[in-house]
């Protein structure tokens, strides 16, 4: 395995069955939308303390999600960037809205400047303190859950393109 492994390399080493298939499906999706996972941490940085490898797929310099594989407990998690919660107008599908509202994680923000620390309203529902950097985190997503996460990531790319176009950057 390389010094900075790909998600597929780590997954092949520790995941199996449907869990492995769903992660490989997601990594293929990233290839199709031309986003490469950037390895950010893991056992090769701190081999004696880390049980996960983490990647931050980026688009135009912005994180669009976080992907982690826990190789001891043999699971993976996916957290889309929270950019979408600040741009509700891009989320028009009722099924996607229901998915988002049903999966807000309630994770507390660790960042000092996150506006979610004071609470947020998302689709008219008020939440107390939550991390708006990654408000959804799912373990071993598959089926419709994985498809909804892919939709959120595509919407995040659209938001970033629209912001760039509005700023006049090419």
ZINOR-V573855 format. One record per helix or strand of 3 or more residues. SS is the DSSP state (H for helix, E for strand). FROM is the first residue (numbers start at 1). TO is the last residue. Records with the same first field share a line. If there is no record, write none. Layout:
BEGIN
SS: FROM-TO / FROM-TO
END
This chain:
BEGIN
H: 7-14 / 17-32 / 82-86 / 88-90 / 94-103 / 115-118 / 143-166
E: 39-41 / 52-55 / 65-70 / 75-80 / 120-122 / 125-127
END
